Amino acid sequence: MTDLSAPTTGAATAMGAHAQGLALRSLVIGLTAFLTVVDLFATQAILPALTRHYGVTPAAMGFAVNASTFGMATASLVVGFFSPRINRRTGILLSLALLAIPTSLLASAPNLTVFTALRVAQGLCMASAFALTLAYLGEQCSATDAGGAFAAYITGNVASNLVGRLISAAVADGLGLAWNFYLFAALNLTGAVLVHFTIRRVQPRHAMMPAASPLAAAIAHWRNPRLRAAFGIGFCILFAFIGTFTFVNFVLVRPPLSLGMMDLGLVYFVFLPSVVTTLLAGRVASRLGTRPTIWGALAIAGLGLPLMLMPHLSEVLTGMVLVGVGTFLAQAAATAFVGQAAADNRGIASGTYLACYFCGGLVGTVVLGRLFDAFGWHACVSGVGVALAAAAVLTFALRR
């Protein structure tokens, strides 16, 4: 009689080792994402303090803080075009090391113009690392593992929204605005060290040099109706996210809520559920499909909008939780879809998606900031609702 215990044990051990390897890989991917964009939205937690410091309107300060999205849109497009010629590991490493420079200089920015320029420089470095990492994951991960890898990366992004805001509020409240930026510069350098020790020098699984020119490849992607729709969805997602989590800060510090700076930082525990749900995005999309996942995510975000108009803190926080869960889940599903739908030149496809995504954040800041200053919070939330509805319509084009 044949003894099956040894093969079974060996298979179980191999499966366990594989699971541990995937868990470790997800941790490294998420931590890299966290240290790449930890200061992208952290500054939103101290927006009221910065507004007082520079003596400007909420819309002007909101634009300055979110000017990083302009740099990110530009860098995403440029890196996407030239990614076939850029060594992934070296590019990510340099981007994170250089990011520490404008981050530390923000501590002594003398006026809003300089502050805005430094935020743009931050965006250039962050997006370079972000786009190259997405391209690296798309090239090195199998089709089976890609959804989980992208979800881990977006989860690190979500975690940075929570932890970054908490750190920013606590440090600014206890040590002042300048030390806040010095600390984030140190975190950027930590990210460079992590990349140095974890990302290997490997050739991409897909061909590095595209058959067509970068411009021709980008045009081909834009002619693909599925990718074009995904680019538009990315635009709408960050438009809605920026509109919610930039200007809600001013609502939270005004009557009847009247929160202090430290309390404002603690509010961003609302991102904690998003960390869990976004990590499951790859599994959900694999089981339900991309379109149902995005529609469900957008519906969740839409349910949160009326709650944020209520006068009670518990209702506003619940609304913020729903918007955070919905937008991040939709982003993870759309990001993974782009990596799968682009048959070739995935670096250019990812760069184009990110450029559209971050352009949405910049346009959202401008449009919704004007609405907030002129007509108030209700008008701003209505603008967010329009963006979510537009994303839902575009999702119809994401057929297999």
ZAFIKOL-740440 format. One record per atom (N, C-alpha, C): x, y, z. Coordinates in steps of 0.02 Angstrom, whole numbers, plus 50000, padded with zeros to 5 digits. Layout:
<atoms>
XYZ
...
</atoms>
This chain:
<atoms>
500434994050000
500005000050000
500445006250000
500285011049957
500715016949950
500605021850007
501155024450034
501115029450088
501055036350058
500485039650069
500355046250039
500525051850087
500735050250147
500835055550197
501425060050180
501965057050154
502545061150138
502415066150083
502125064050025
501975068949974
501485074249998
500985071950037
500495076850062
500825081950107
501255079450151
501615084050196
502055088850157
502395086050106
502825090250065
502435095650029
501845093750003
501425098649968
501175103950016
500975101750076
500735106550125
501285111450145
501895108750154
502455113150171
502595118150116
502565115750053
502685120249996
502155125649993
501525123750004
500985128650004
501065133650060
501275131150118
501375135750174
501935140650160
502475138150132
503045142550114
502835147750063
502425145450014
502195150149962
501755155549993
501305153550039
500865158350073
501275163450113
501795160850148
502225165450186
502595170250140
502815167550083
503155171850035
502705177350008
502085175549993
501605180549968
501445185750022
501395183450085
501245188150139
501825193050149
502445190450146
503025194850153
503075199650095
502945197150034
502955201549976
502435207049982
501835205250004
501305210250012
501495215450063
501835213250118
502045217950170
502555222850142
503045220350104
503565224750075
503255229550024
502805226949982
502475231249932
502075236749966
501685234850017
501285239750052
501705244950088
502255242750119
502695247350155
503035252150107
503235249650048
503535253949997
503045259349976
502415257349963
501905262249945
501795267350000
501775264850062
501675269250120
502215274750123
502845272750117
503395277550123
503465281950060
503165279750005
503185283849944
502705289749948
502095288549972
501585293849969
501345295950039
501735294450091
501505296050158
501395303550168
501765307750133
501665314950142
501235318050088
500925313950045
500495316749993
499875319950023
499525316250066
498915318850095
498975320450170
499555319050199
499645320450271
499555327850286
499755332150240
499715339350251
498995341750256
498525337750230
497825339750236
497595340050308
497905336050352
497715335950422
497875342550457
498345346350429
498535352750459
498345358650414
497865357550369
497645362950325
497415369250361
496975368650412
496775374750447
497365378550477
497845374850506
498435378150535
498855381550481
498945378350424
499315381350369
498955387450341
498285387050339
497885392650314
498005398850359
498015397750424
498145403350470
498875405650464
499335401050455
500045402750451
500195407250392
499895405650334
500025409650274
499505415150263
498975415150302
498465420450297
498095420450231
497875414650208
497535414050143
496855410650152
496475410150097
495815406950100
495885399250099
495365395750121
495395388350116
495525385750046
495215388849995
495315386549926
496035387549904
496345393249923
497045394549903
497515389749937
497405388450002
497845383750037
497725376650013
497095375049999
496945368349973
497285367149906
497295372249864
497635371649799
498395370649809
498685374549855
499405374149867
499595367149893
499215364649940
499365358049969
499285352549916
498765353149876
498635347949825
498985349249759
499415354449756
499805355649696
500275349849681
500395345749731
500805339749721
500495335249668
499835335449661
499505331249611
499695333449540
499845339949530
500075342249465
500745339149448
501195339249497
501845336149487
501775328649476
501305325549511
501215318349502
500925316649434
500465320749410
500185319549344
500715320249290
501135325449296
501665326549247
502175320949248
502405319249307
502915313949313
502645307149291
502015305749307
501725299349287
501725298649211
501565304049177
501545303849103
502245303149075
502715307049101
503405306849076
503725300049090
503645297649151
503935291249169
503615285649128
502955286249118
502615281249077
502885280949007
503025286748978
503295287148909
503995283948905
504405285348956
505105283148952
505255277148996
504725274149026
504845268549072
505205262649039
505105261348973
505485255748944
506235256648948
506465262848955
507185264248957
507445265549028
507005265249077
507195266849146
507265260449187
507835259549219
507925253949265
507465254949325
507045249949337
506525250649389
506825252049458
507295247949478
507575248549546
507925255249555
508345257149507
508715263449513
508245269349513
507735269149469
507255274649465
506865275649529
506625270149559
506245270649621
506695273149678
507295270549681
507775272449733
507945279849730
508105282349671
508275289449664
507675293949678
507095291849656
506495295949666
506365297049740
506415291649780
506285292249851
506825296249887
507455295349866
507995299149897
507925306649882
507765308349820
507685315349801
507055318449833
506555314349846
505935316849876
506065320149943
506565317849980
506705320650046
506915327950042
507175330249984
507425337149979
506855342249982
506355342049935
505815346849940
505395345950004
505355339850029
504975338750091
505275342550149
505935342250156
506265345850211
506245353450200
506275355750136
506265362850122
505585366050137
505055362050138
504395364650155
504385367650225
504825365250268
504845367750337
504995375150340
505355377750289
505555384850291
505285388750231
504755386250198
504465389850141
504215396750163
504475402150133
504315408950158
503625411450138
503335408750085
502685411150062
502315405550025
501705406950006
501285401849976
501545399749907
501855404249870
502125402549804
502675397349809
503145398449855
503685393649865
503415387049891
502935387349937
502625381349964
502315377249908
501955380649863
501635377249807
502145373949761
502685377549746
503205374849702
503535368649732
503645368849797
503945363049831
503465357149831
502825358449838
502335352949834
502325349849765
502395353949713
502445351349645
503055346849638
503625349149666
504245345149663
504155338549700
503815338749757
503665332549792
503265327749747
502775330549713
502355326349670
502755323149614
503225326849586
503645324049533
504025317849557
504305318349617
504695312649644
504245306949665
503685308549698
503235303249720
502955299249662
502735302849610
502435299349553
502935295249515
503555297549512
504075293549478
504155286849512
504195286949579
504255280749616
503615276549610
503055279849613
502405276449610
502315272849543
502425276549488
502325273749421
502805268049407
503435268949426
503935263749414
503795257449455
503535258349516
503365252549557
502775248749526
502265252349502
501705249049470
501925245249408
502365248349369
502625245049309
503015238749329
503415239249382
503815233649406
503355227849427
502815229549464
502355224349486
502005221049427
501795225149378
501455222449320
501885217749280
502545219049281
503005215049242
503245208749279
503305209249345
503605203749383
503085198949413
502455201149418
501945196849448
501575193049394
501405186949409
500995183049363
500285185849362
499895183749312
499205186049307
498815184249370
498975178549400
498625176249460
498785180749520
499415182749526
499635186549585
499565194049576
499445196449515
499455203649502
498925207349542
498315204549546
497785207949584
497975208949656
498265203749688
498465204349757
499035209249766
499505209349719
500075214049723
499845221249718
499405222549669
499155229349661
498735231349722
498335226749748
497935228249807
498375229849867
498935226049875
499405227549929
499705234449922
499865236349860
500155242949849
499655248549865
499035247649841
498525252749856
498365252749930
498405246949963
498285246750036
498815250850073
499445250350051
499965254550080
499805261950070
499525263450012
499305270349998
498765272450047
498285268050059
497745269550106
498015270550176
498465266050197
498755266550264
499135273150272
499455275450219
499815281850223
499335287550235
498725287050208
498225292250221
498045292750294
497985286950326
497825286850398
498415288750440
498965285050435
499535286150479
499865292850465
499905294650402
500215301150384
499845306950416
499185306750414
498795312150444
498875312150520
498885306250551
498965305950623
499645308750644
500175306750608
500845309250624
500875316750614
500595319150558
500625326250542
500285330450595
499685328350615
499315332150665
499665332050733
499925326150752
500255325550817
500905329550820
501315329050768
501965332550768
501855340050763
501405342250719
501285349450712
500995352350776
500575348550810
500275350950872
500785351250928
501235346350930
501715346050985
502365349650974
502625349550911
503285352250897
503275358050847
502715359150814
502675364550765
502675362050693
502495366450647
502435364550577
503095362250546
503645365450564
504285363950532
504495356750545
504455354450608
504665347650624
504245342450589
503625344250574
503195339750536
503525337850470
503785342650434
504085341350368
504765337950374
505145339450426
505785335950436
505675328450448
505155326850486
505015319850500
504825316050437
504415319250394
504215315850333
504805315150284
505275319750285
505875318950245
506265312750267
506295311550332
506635305650358
506275299250336
505605299450333
505225293650310
505355292250236
505435297450196
505595296550125
506265292950117
506765294950157
507415291750154
507375284450177
506935283150225
506825276250247
506555271950190
506115274950150
505855271450092
506395269750042
506865274350031
507425272949986
507845267050011
507965266850076
508345261450106
507975254750097
507325254850107
506925248750099
506975246150027
506915250549979
506955248549908
507645245649893
508165248749921
508855246449909
508935239149930
508615237149984
508705230350010
508175225349987
507635227649956
507095222949940
506965222049865
507085227049825
506945226349753
507575223849718
507515218349684
508085215249651
508225218549583
508845217749561
509035219949494
508835214349445
508235214949417
507995209849370
507745213049307
507755209249254
507465211549191
506715210349194
506315214949166
505595213949165
505395207649128
504845204649150
504605198649117
504365200249046
504115206449036
503905208548970
504465212548938
504475213048874
505015216548839
505085223748862
505695225748875
505825232548898
505705237548843
505935236148783
505895241048729
505265239848688
504815244748684
504205243748647
504335243648572
503905240148536
503985239848463
503835246548432
503365250248460
503185256848434
503495262248478
503475268448455
503715274048494
503255275048554
503495278348608
503065279548666
502425283348647
502495288248602
501905292148582
501395287648547
501645283448501
501195278848465
500865274048514
501245271648564
500965267048613
500425270548654
500555276848674
500055280548713
499415281648672
499495283348609
498915284448566
498515277948559
498875272348552
498545265948548
498145264448611
498425266148669
498055265048731
497425269448734
497475275648712
496905280148713
496355277848664
496565274348611
496065271748563
495705265548589
495985262548640
495665256748671
495105259248716
494465257748700
493915260648739
493915258448812
494165252348825
494185250148895
494695254048935
495295254948906
495805258848942
495595266148948
495295268848895
495075275848897
494565276848954
494115272148961
493625272549016
493965272049084
494465267549089
494825266849152
495195273249170
495485276649120
495825282949133
495315288149161
494725288249131
494205292949155
493975291249225
493925284849240
493715282749308
494235285049359
494875284149342
495405286549387
495345293949400
495215297849347
495125305149354
494565306549404
493995303249395
493415304649437
493525302449510
493885297049519
493995294449587
494385299449630
494955301949604
495345306649645
495005313449649
494625315349597
494215321449600
493765321149661
493415315449669
492945314649725
493315314149792
493875310549793
494245309649855
494525316349880
494835319949834
495115326449852
494575331149878
494015331349842
493475335849862
493215334349932
493205327949949
492955326050015
493455327550070
494065324950062
494535325050118
494985331150121
494925335750073
495255342250081
494805347050118
494195347850095
493765353150121
493355351150182
493305344550196
492965342550256
493355344750318
494005345850310
494405348250367
494155354950394
493945359350348
493705365850370
493005365250402
492615360450381
491975359150413
492065356450483
492565352250492
492675349150557
492915354050610
493285359150589
493545363950639
493075369850652
492545370350613
492065375750622
491475373250664
491095377950695
490485375850730
489995372550681
489615367650701
489525365350771
490015359950793
490465357550749
490915352150767
491525354650807
491845359950783
492365363650819
492915359150848
493235355150806
493775350750829
494435354450832
494875352450879
495555355050882
496005351250834
496655353450829
497105350450781
497225343050795
497345341250858
497475334250874
496855330050862
496275332750880
495645329150868
495545328250793
495745333250754
495675332850681
496115327150654
496695326150683
497115320650662
496805313950679
496515313350739
496205307050760
495605305250718
495285310350689
494715309150645
494895304250590
495525304450568
495715300550509
495825293150524
495615290950583
495525283750593
494965281150548
494605285850517
494085283750469
494375279750411
495045280250400
495355276450346
495515269250366
495445267650430
495625260950453
495225255450418
494565256050411
494205250850373
494435250250300
494655255850271
494885255650201
495505251350193
495935251250245
496535247150242
496355239750232
495835237550268
495625230550264
495275229150198
494785233450180
494385232150120
494805232650056
495285237250054
495695237949994
496155231949985
496395229250040
496825223350035
496455217450004
495785217450011
495375212049983
495135213549912
495345219349885
495075221549821
495235216549765
495845213949764
496025209149712
495595202949714
495465200449774
495055194449781
494325195749762
494075201649782
493385203349765
493295204149689
493775207649657
493725208649585
493785202049547
494205197449572
494275190949540
493625186949544
493275187649600
492665183749609
492065186949576
491995193549582
491395196949556
491495199849486
492125201249469
492255204849407
492405212149421
492755215349375
492965222349386
492365227049389
491905226449342
491345231149340
490905230849403
490675224949425
490285224849487
490665227449547
491325226149549
491725228549605
491735236149607
491855239249549
491885246549547
491205249649560
490685246749530
490005249449543
489835248949617
489985243349648
489855242649719
490245247549760
490885248649742
491305253349778
491035260449772
490835262349712
490565269149701
489905270049739
489505264849742
488875265249779
489015266349854
489515262749880
489695263749950
489905270949963
490325273649919
490545280649927
489955285449922
489505284049876
488915288449868
488475288549930
488425282849964
488015282650026
488295287150081
488945288450077
489255292550129
489145300050121
488965302150060
488925309350047
488385312950089
487765310450091
487265314050131
487425314150206
487775308950229
487955308750300
488435314250319
488865316250272
489355321450287
489045328350291
488415328850273
488065335350277
487715336150344
487725331050385
487365331150450
487765335250501
487425337850553
487755342050602
488105338250659
488055331550659
488335327550714
488975324150691
489475323950735
490125321250718
490085313850698
489685309950734
489645302750719
489405301550648
488925305450625
488655304650558
489165306750506
489515312250519
490025314650472
490595309450466
490805306650523
491335301650522
491125295350485
490495293250494
490245287450457
490255288850382
490055294850363
490085296650292
490785296550265
491265298950304
491965298850283
492225291750276
492025287350321
492225280250316
491975277350250
491355278550234
491055275750173
491385278450110
491525284950109
491855287950051
492565285150044
492925284450100
493595281750098
493605274550073
493175270350101
493145263250080
492975262850005
492465266549984
492245266149915
492755268549865
493065274249877
493535277049828
494175272849824
494425270449880
495035266449878
494915259549847
494335256649860
494165250249830
494105250949754
493775256349732
493715257649660
494395258849629
494825262549664
495495263949636
495895257549628
495875253149678
496255246949674
496015242749615
495345242249606
495075238249552
495255241249484
495215247849478
495365251149414
496115250649398
496535251349449
497265250849437
497455243949413
497185238749445
497325231949423
497065230649353
496485233549337
496185232549271
496645235349216
496935241149228
497375244149178
497975239549165
498265236849219
498835232349210
498665226149171
498035223849175
497835217849140
497585219349070
497265225149060
496965226748995
497475228948944
498045231648967
498565233748920
498955227648898
498885225848835
499225219848810
499985220748808
500215226848795
500925228248795
501025235448819
501665237448824
501835244248847
501455245948911
501495241448960
501105242549021
501355248449062
502005249949057
502255255849092
501935262149068
501835262649002
501505268548973
500775268748993
500445262848993
499745262549014
499665264649087
500095262049130
500055263849201
500205271249212
500705273849175
500875280949181
500305285349158
499975283449104
499405287349079
498825287249128
498695281249157
498165280749207
498315285349267
498935285049291
499105289149349
499075296549333
499275298449272
499235305449252
498515307849254
498065303749228
497355305549230
497085305749302
497305300849341
497095300449411
497295306749449
497925308749443
498155314549481
497895321149451
497775321349385
497445327249356
496755328149386
496415322549398
495765322949431
495805326149499
496345324549536
496435327649601
496545335149596
496955337249547
497085344449539
496465348149518
496105345449468
495485348749445
494965348749500
494935343349538
494465343049594
494615348449646
495245349549659
495435354749707
495205361549684
495315363149620
495135369649593
494375370549591
494035365749560
493305366349550
492935366249617
493085361249657
492725360549720
492935365849771
493555368349766
493765373849809
493365380149794
493255381449730
492845387249711
492135386349736
491865380349728
491185379049753
491145379949829
491655377649864
491655378049937
491685385349959
492125389249930
492195396349949
491565400349932
491265398749874
490705402849850
490025400549878
489925394049883
489255391449899
489235386949960
489825384949987
489835381150047
489905373650037
489875370050092
490015362850094
489505358750054
488865360850055
488355357050019
488505356849945
488725362449917
488895362649846
489495358349830
489985358349876
490585354249867
490405346849866
489985344649912
489775337649915
489375335849852
488975340449826
488605339049764
489085337949706
489625341749704
490135340749652
490465333949658
490575331649718
490855324949729
490375319649702
489725320549715
489225315849691
489205315449615
489295321049582
489315321049508
489905317049483
490485317749515
491085314049495
490985306549504
490685304449559
490555297349570
490065294549518
489565298449501
489085296249451
489415295549383
489865300149365
490215299749302
490655293449299
490985291849355
491395285849357
490965279549347
490365279549376
489915273849369
489715272849296
489585278249261
489395277849190
489985275149149
490585277549163
491175275249126
491315267849137
491115265249195
491255258349211
490915253449163
490375255649130
490035251349082
490505248949027
491025252949012
491485251248957
492015246148977
492065244349040
492585239749062
492375232449052
492225230848991
492055223848975
492685219648973
492605213048979
493175208548976
493495208948907
</atoms>
